[in-house]
Every structure is written in C-alpha cells, then in structure tokens.
C-alpha cells in the first residue's frame, strides 16, 4: 500500500471514529441525568475529538487544525478552542 493510500485509510478511520464519538455523545445528551462515570467518559471523548482533529490537520499539512478556516471539518465536529495541537 502506497503512502497516499495509507494516508487515505487513516483519514477514513479517523472520520469513522469521529462518527462513533458523535453517536455516543448524542446518546449521552438524550439522558435526563448523567452519572459521574458517564460525564467522565463524555469529557474523555471530547479530548479524543481534539486529538483526532489535530491528527487530521497534520495529515492535511495544516499548522493550526483547530482554526475552522484552516481545514474542512464539519461544523458538528467543531469544539471550542481550548488548546493548540502539539504537532
């Protein structure tokens, strides 16, 4: 598998992970009350989304992937900018 094919496979895997995280987050927000453990998992998923965005930005050659104008990430995936990526 060439480097372009490997890169494309990684991007596809990251997008699939984003989809899975968004689904889990929708289930979380549908609940009326959240347990402490559920809240911890929610914030863990949010941190993972930031890591994924940074990795996607690195794959795209973007210096600041948390800048919404720098990379095409669906707005539903955008999160408040809390920190810069450690690339």
Secondary structure, 3 states (H helix, E strand, C coil): CCHHHHHHHHHHHHHHHHHHHHHHHHHHHHCCCCCHHHHHHHHHHHHHHHHHHHHHHHHHCCCCCCCCCCCCCCHHHCCCCCCCCCC
